[in-house]
């Protein structure tokens, strides 16, 4: 017992010391932290294994603020609870289980499969440490209580509405132990097909619960819709207490481990769902292997030309540099986490913007556009379908579309016009599918849809100031109350959109109309710089309806203007913008979205857009801009700091700067979902890290009509690194530090 205990408690530190050094957890040990040289000499795998993409083993207490890992399959996702076995937010849209019951005094998301040990909820045992490791195919959790070691493996079998969890219970003592293990079940199962999904997973408060003693399972039947959840364990429980607690009496010899198999099948009728449950329990070992093989297959397909899972592929990265490798493939892990190939999707395989809990069906133009180059390479047909959906779904009134109904939901997001055009731009750059521009979508050609989005800003010029008014807080960042109305970054998007559409029109022989678009773009660009730039400061201001201005020190204008209006900026302005970033937004491990010196810093501290941290696309987008105006070695040194955040699995919806929360394994702390931070486990826009390495580190410029141009900065990482099988407009390329070559 003493020997086993020492393994778990080695390196124990007090709470104050924990906060000082930024470690995570005290009673369950962390694996040793390795401090490697910036570049390892070992050639890293060009197609990663599951273990390559895993998070490190991270230890937290119930009271810690952290983001518990989530799991997914092609049809849905779940969120692990702050415990060794609890599961919540099971979403297989249109089905939901352990969502939020619609009732007065709702408890929020329900938990199922929570363990009780000898009559007490396991979470209540001290010290209460739980170790979490995220893998692309499962979540592994561990804890220890009263001399018993618990390990769980939580996964979602491929192409099923099902959740499975293997629970291992080990007696670490030297004497036989008899323990009573309870498994508490809940569901609030429901189905919602007719109305669009929006925020959170739905739940019905009055499920009928029936104990099936022959199977050892509970049957939860929705009363307001046609939905069923069958949950149980194997071996069959000895009894069912209180109508919902499955109880096992276990006898464990010294060092003995017993395994319990939890399975949750979700369907629309009782008998069919019971049969699915029986099959799941019978084939449990095979399901573990199938889940692993399925995700391994998807990863392999994602980097293989001509695969059957994606309509494209990403290039393989060959490098010995660990930081470069981790950022590139973690960006891909974010894309993979957001992928849905559900039979209930009205527009086929798609990519969710957030993953874990809050928005289980939504794809936002904004988030998608920020990773649209990576997505265009990996799955261009899915990207095109989203653009076509957004063309016809009143995106001048809404923020995202729901894949169950295909309808748009929520209030208007100001960025939509620019974001939709950006997605089309990257789709065309990658595929060269210019015939698509003539496709009729709801009676109008794609090129005319794009032209309308590019010029829609003129309808938003409500104040007669010659630029679009992009509304209020709810239409923009939601977090910065001064970032309203005539926004520099949003209007810069109009400049880009008009120039892009002009290039398409010119190519199609409509030179007169192209000249009009270019002229209006140049006039708008000059107007933005003349009226909205704060001279000598490096940041921007927002025009107000009454002609006044509000200065805002947010990163969005910095990164957007450098991306979309670089040639319009003076050298002095570029220099000042760079100085602003390094002075007010930069931190060694992440960045601030908003300067601590901004007058609105106290308005809202949600970290994706505040001074506490930043949304996942802001660091790679900022790095792209910095590469244009600063020494590449300086930018590369910062990118190495960003890479340390990948130890926590997929990049989250936001990460804290290191002065706010102590780093995790040397990297910026992933923000929790708890109020007031309210951010999700994964965000698809972190795929921007992958494309940053393609277009900025390797320096690949994918032109619309003139092939590739390469201005490499790879020497700061690994001079011998290369990208293999970069497929652009039907041709495959290899990219190195010396340029590009076409390959067969």
N, C-alpha and C positions, 0 to 999 in steps of 0.2 A: 504493500500500500504506500509506504513512504517513497519507494523508488518511483512508482507511477505518479505520485503527486508531484515529485520534483520535476518530472518531465513537463508537467503542465504549468508549473509556477516558476520555472527558471526565469531570471531576469525581471521578476516582479518589481514594480516601481510604485511609489505613492502617487496620489492624484495630482498633487502640485507638480511633481517631477514629470508626470505624464503630459501635462499641459506645456511644461517648459520645453520638452524635447519633441513634442508632436507625435509621440507614439500612439498606437491605438490599442487599447485593452491592457489589462494588467494581469489577470489570472491565467488566461490561456495565452501561451507564448506566441510571439511572432516568429516567423522564420528569420534567420539572420539576414540583416540588411547588407547587401554587397555594394561596395563602392567601386564600380568598374571604370576603367579608362574610357574616354569618350568613344573610342572605336575598338571593338573587339576584332580579333583576327579570324575568328571562326566565321565561315560563310553561313549565313542564316537561311532558313528554308524559304524558297520562293513561293511555295504554297504552304501556308501554316497548318500545323496540326491543332487539334482542339486544345491541348495543353499549352500551346504557344500563345493562344489568344486569351487564356484564363486570367482572371485577376489573381493577385496575391492573396494569401490567407489573412483576412482582416478580422480583428477581434473587437467586439463592442459589448457594452452593457445595455440593458433595456432602456435606461434613462439617457443614453447618449443620443445626440442628434446625428443621424446618418441615414443613408439611403439603402435600405435592404435590397438585395438583388432581385431581379425579375427573371422569369423564364418564358420561352415562347416556342411555338411551332408555327406552321404555315397558316393556321386558322385562328390563332389567338395568343393570349398571354396570361400570366398570373404574376402576383407579387408575393414574395416571401414576407412573413411577419417578422417582428423583432423577437424571434424565438427560434428554437432548434427545429420545429416542425410545423408551425402555423403557416397557413396559406390563405391568401385573400385576393380579392379583385380578379376572379377567374372570368375572363372575357373571351367568348367565342362568338362575337357578334353574328347574328342577332341574339344569341343566348348569353346569359350572364348568371354567374353563381358567386355568392359571397360579395355581391355589390352592396349598395346602400339601400336598405329597405325604405320604401316610401311610406312614412308614418310620422306621427308626432313624436318628438324626442328620439328621433332615429339615432342609433349609436354610431352611424357611419358605416364604413366597410366592415362586413362580418368576417370572422376568422373561422376556419375549419381545420380539423386535424391537430388541434392543440392537445398536448399531452398533460396528463395528471399523474403524479407519482405518489402512491400511497395516500390518495385522497386530497392532494394539494396540487394546484396548477404548477407545472414545472418551472414556469417563469419566475415563481416566487422564491425559489431556492437560491441561497447565496453561495458563491459570489455573483452568479447570474451571467457570467461571460459566455458569449456565443461567438464561435469562429465561422466566418462566411467565406466561401470561395465560389466565384461565378465562373462557369464554363459556358461556351456557346450552346451546349446540349443539356446542361443540368446545373443545379445549385447544390453544393455540398455544405452542410452545416454540422457543427459539433458543439457539444456542451457537456458539462459534468455536474452531477448533483447527487449528494448522499452516497458517494462511492460508486455510482453508476455512470458510465460513459455512453452518451447518445450520439449517434451519427445518422444524418439523413441525406438522402439523394433525391432531389425533387426534379421531375422532368415531365414533359408533355409529349406523349408518343406522336409520331408523325401522322399527319392527315387524319386526326381524330379529335373529337370534342371530349377529351379525357385528360385527367391529371393523375400522375402516379408518384408515389413516394416510398422509397425503401428505408425503413427505420431499423437501425441496428442498436441493440441494447446490450451493453457489456458490463459484467460484474468485474470490477477491478480489485476487489478484495480477495483475501485468502480463505474466506469461508463461504459456504453456500448461502445465497440470499433468496428470500421469497419476497417478491414485490408485487404490488397491485398497480397495473398500468391502465389508465383511462385515456380514451381517445375521444375528444369532444367534437361533435359534428354540427355544422350549420350550413345553410344554403341560400335561402331567399331566392331560389332559382326563378328565372323569368325569361321571356322571349319578347323582343320588340322588333317587329318587321315593318310596320306601316309608317311610323314616325321616325324622322332622322335621329340618330344618336348624336349626342353632343358631349357634355361634360359628365364624367364618371360612368360607372356601370350600374344599371338599374337593379332593383331588388323588390320582390313581393314580400310583404310582411306576414302573410298567412299561409305559407306552405303547409300542406297536410304531410305529417311525418308518420311513416309506418316502419316498424322493425320487422325485417325478414330474418327470422332466427335460423332458417335452413341455410341461408347464404352468409349470414353474419354481416348484414348490411342494413343501412337505413335508406328508405325511399322517400325523397322529398318531391312532392307534386305541387306545382303552381296552381292556384285557384283562379287566377285572373287571366291566364294565358296557357298555352299548350307547351309546357316545359317540365322536364323531370331531371333530377339529379339522384343517382344511385351511388352511395358512398359506403365503403366498408373496409374491413381488414381481413387479412389472412395471416396466421391461422384464425379460424372463427373465434369470436369473443366468447367468454364464459357467460356473459349476461349483458343486458342493456339497462343502464340506470337512468332514471329521470327522462326516459323517452328519447335520449339523444347521446348518451355517453356509452360507448362500447368499451367493455372492461375485460382485461386479460389478467389472469393470475399466473405470474411467471415464477419459476424456480431456476435460479442461475448458479451453476457451480463456479468455483474460483477461476477467473479468467474466461468464463464462458460467454459467448455472444449468441443471442437469438435475434432473428430478423422478422419484422412485421411488414407486410405489404399492404399499403393503403392505395385504393383505387377509387376514382371518382369519374363515372361516366355520365355524360349530359346528353339528353335527347328530347324527343317530343312525345314519346309514349312510354308507358311504364314497362310493358313486356319487352319491347325492343331495347330499351335502355338497360334493363336487367340482363338481357342476353349480352349486351356490350360489356357490362360489368363482369359477367362470368368469363367471357373471353379474355378480358384484361387480366383478371386474376390467374387464369389458367396459363396464360402466355407471358407472365410477368418477366421472366428472365429474357425471353426473346424480345420483349418490348424495350428492355434496356439496351440490348445490342442493336435493335432496329433504329432506335433514336440516335444512338451514336453514329451508326453508319449513314443515316439520312443526313445529319448535319455535316459529317465529314464529306459526303458526296456534294452537298451544296457548296462547301468551301472550295473543293477541288474544281467544280464547275465554274465558279466565279472567276477563276484565273486560267481557264482553258478555252481556246477558240472553238467554236462550233458545238458548245455544250447544249444539253437539252433542258436546262433549268432556267437559264437567263437568255434574253435576246441579244446579249453582248457579253463582254467579259472585261475585267480589269487587267492591266499589264502586270506581269510578275516583277517584283523588285528583287534584284540580286545585289546583296550588300553584306558587308561585315559590320556595319554600324548599327548598334542596338537601338539608339535613339531614333534614327531615321526609320528603321524597320518597325518599331513599336507604333509610331505615329501613323505610318502608312496603313498598317494592317488593323490597328484599332479603329481608324476611320471606316474601314470596310466592315468591321464588327458592328459598328453603329448602323450601317446600311442593312446588314443582314438581320439585325434585331428588328428593324422596322418593316421587313418584307412580309407581305401577306398575300398568299395565293389561295384565298378562301373561295369555296364554291358559292358563297353568299355575297361575293363582291359583284356589284353591278358593272364595274369596269375592269374586271380581271385582276391579275397580279398587280399589286400596288405597294406603296411604301408609306407607312404612317410617319407623322412628324414627331410624335412623342411615344415613348414606350415605357410601360410599367404600371400605370394605374389610371390616369386622368382622362385621356382622350383616345379611347380604344379603336376608333374607326376613321379618324380625321387625317386628311392630307392638306397642309397649308401651302399655298403658292410661295409664301415668304421662305419658310424653312427649306422647302424643296429646291428653290432657286439657288440657295446658298451651297448646295451640293450637287447642282444639276450637271456639272461636267462629269463628276464621278458616276452619277446615276445614268447619264447619257452613255457612258462607256459600258457600264455593267448591264443595264437593262433599258435600252433606248425605247423599246416599244411601250414599256410601262410609263416612261416619262412622257411620250407622245400622247398616250391615252389620257393622262392627267391634264395635259394642256388642252386637249380637245374637250374634256369635261368642263374645265374652267371657262372655255370660250362661251359656253351656253348656260352656265349656272348662276348668272347674276352676281358675279364676283365684285361688282361695284356696290353691292349691298351686304356682302358676307365675308367671312374670313377663311373658310375651309370647306371641303366637301366630305360627306359621309359615304363610305363605300357600300353600306347596306342598302341605302335608298338611292344613292347617286346624287342627292340633293345638297345644296349649299346651306350652311348653318352659321349662326352667330352674327355679330355686328360686322360692319365693313372694316377691312384692314387697308390702310392707305397705300401700302406697298404693292397691292395686287397687280396693277397694270405692269409695272416694271418687272415684277417677279415672273409673271406669265411670259412676257417677252424674253426674259433671260433664259427661262427653261427652253423655249423654242430656239433661241440662239445656240444654246449648247447642243440641243438635239441635232440641229442642222450642221454645226461644226463637226460633230462626231460622225454622223451618218452620211452626210451629203445628199440626203433625201429631199432634194429641192422640188421634186414632183409633188410632194406633200402640200406645197403652198397652194396648189390648185384644187386640193380636196375640198369638197363642199361639206361644211359642218353646220348643220341647222340652217341650210340654205345660203350660206355665205362661205367664200373660200378662206382658207387659212391665212393667206396673205392679207385679205381685207380685215379679218379679225385682228391680226397683228397691227395693221395700220390704225385701226380704231383705238387699240390700247395705247399705241404710241402717241396719239393725238388727244386722248381723253383729258389730259391736263388742262386743255383750253376750256373745257366745260367746268373745270374746278377753279378757274380764275374768277372767283366770285367777287373779289375785292378790286379788280381792275388793275392789279399790280404787275400783270404780265407773267404770273407763275401760278401753279396749282396751290390751292388751299387744301391741306390734307387733314383737316378736322381737329378733333380733340383727343384727349388722353386715350379713350377706348379704341381709337382708330390707329394709334401709333404704338409707342413703347409700353403703354399702360402703367409705367413706373415713374416717368419723369414728367411732372405737371407743366413744365415750361416748354416741353418739346411738342409744340402744337402749331397748327396752321401752315404757314409757308416754310416748309422744311427743306433745307439745302440738299440732303441726301435723296429725298424723294423726287425733287425736281431734277437732280442730276440723273436720276433714272430715266426721266423723260428725254434728256439730251441723248443718252445712250440709245434709247428705244427708237428715237427718230433717225439717228444715224444708221442703226442696224437695218431698219426698214428701208431707208434710202439705198443702202447697198443692195438689198434684195430687188428693189424696184429698178435700179440701174442695170442690174444683171438681166432683168426681164425685158429691158428695152424701154422702160418708162422713165426716160432721163428727165423730162420736165417735172414730173411729180417728185422724183428723187431730189432734184435741186431745191424744190420747195421745202421738203423735209430737212435737208441739210441746212438751208438758210435759217429756218426756224430754230433748229438745234443750236446753231452758233449764236443766234441772238439770245436764246434762253441761257446758254452757258455764260455769256458775258454778263447778263443781268444777275444771275446767281452770284457770281464772283464780286460784282460791283456792289451789290446791296446786302449780301448775307455773310461775307467774310469779315472777321474781326481783325483788322490790320495789326500786324506786329505780335499777335497772340497765338496764331496757329489753330484756332478753333473758330466756330461758326455761330450764327445767330438765326433765330426764327422770326420771320415777318409776321406781324399781327394785323387783323382786319383794319384797325384804326391807324395803320402806318407806323406804329412803334415796333421795337424789336426786343427780343429776349435772348440774351446770350446763353448758350448751352454747351458745356464742355463734355459732350458725349462722344464715344468712339465711332458712332454710326456715320456721322458726316466725315470724319477722318478717313475711314476705310472705304467709304462709298465714293467720295470725290477722287481719291487716288486711283480707284479701280475704274471709274466710269468717265472721269473728266481730266485725266492726267495731263493731256496735251494742252488743255486750256489754262492750267495753273502756271503761274510764273515761278521761276526758280526760287525767288524769295519766299513765296507762299509755301512751296514744297519744303523748303528748309525750316520754316517756322512750324509747319505741321509736324514734321519729324521731331523737332524740339519739344513740342507740346506732348506728343506721345511719350517720349522717354521721361519727360519731367512729371507728368500727371497721371498717366494711365499704366505705364509699365510696372510690373513687378517681376522678379527673377523667375518665378514659377508659373505665373498666369498673367492677368491684367485686370484692370478696373474698366468697367463699361462707362462709368461716370467718374469724373474727377472728384476727389475729396474737397476740392476748392469750389465746386459748383454750388451756387446759391440754393439749388433745389435738392441738395444731398440728403436732407432730412425728410423729404416727402414720403419716400417708400423705399424699403430696404430689401425688396425681392432681388436676389443677387444676380439674375441674368442681365439686368440693365442698370444696376446701381453701383455705388462705389465699393460694395462688399465683394464683388467678383464680376464674372462676365459669362454670357451665353457662349455655347461651345464654338460657334462659327466666328466669333469676334477675334480670338487670337490668330487663327490661320488667315483670315481676311486681312487683319492688320499686318501680319508678316508679309503677305503678298504686296501690300502697299509699301512697306518699309524696304523691301528688296529693290523697289524702283528709286528710292531716294537716299538710302544709307549703305554703308559698307556691308557686304554680304556676310563677312565674318561676325560682325556685331549682331546681325539678325540670326545667324546660325547659332550663336551662343544662347540667345533667348529661346530658340526652338528646342534646344537640348533641355532647358528647364521645363518647357511645356510637356515634353515627352514623359516626364516623370509622373504625370497624372494618369497615365495608362495602366498603372498598377492596380487600379480599382475597377478594371473591366471597361465596358463601353463608357465613353465620355458622357457625362450627365447633361441635363438641361442647363446647368450652371455649375461652376466651381468657384469656391472662395479664394480670394487672395490670401497669401500665407500670413499676413499680419492680422487677419480676422479669425481664421481657424488654423490651428497648427497643421502642417503638412502630413499627409499619409504616405509613408514610405518615400519621403522626399518630394512628393508631388502635391499639387493643389487639391484640396479637400473637395470631394464631390458633395454638392449641396443636398440637404435632406428635403423630403416632401412636407415636413412639419411646418405649421405656421410659425413665423411669417414668411418662410423661405419658399415654400410651395413650388418646388421644382421636381421634375420627374427623373427616373433612373437613367434613361437613355434618350438621345435626341438625334434624329437622322441627319441634321445639318452638320454634325461632327464629321460626316464624310468629307467635309471641306478640308480636313487635314490631309486626306488622301490626295485630293486634287491639288492642294498647295505643293505637295512634293512633286507632282507631275509638272505643273505649269510654272512653279516658281523656283524650287530647288533644282530640278532638272532643266527648268527654263523652257519648257515646250510651249510654243505659241501655235495653237491650232487655228489657222486662218480659215475664213469661210471658203475662199476660192483659190488660194495660192499655196496649199499644202502646209508643211510644217516649217517652223523656224525655231532654232534652239539657241538659247543664251544660257549656258549651264553655270550653276553655282554649286555643283555637287562636290567640288574639291574641298569645301569646308567640312564635309562629312566623310566621304569615301571616294577617292578619285577613280577607283575601279568599279564603282556601282553602276548598274545599268537597269533600264526598264526593258522588258522583253514582251513582245506581242502587244504593243500599243496599236490598236486597230482604229484607223481614221479613214473615213470615206472609202472603205473597201480595201485599204492597204494596211499591211502589218509592218510596224517599225520597231527597231531596237534603238534605244536612246542611251547614249553614254556621255561622259564628260567632254568628248570631242565632237559631239553632234549626233546626227541620226543616220540610219541606214535602213533601207527597205529590206524586209526579210520575207521569205516564202511562207 
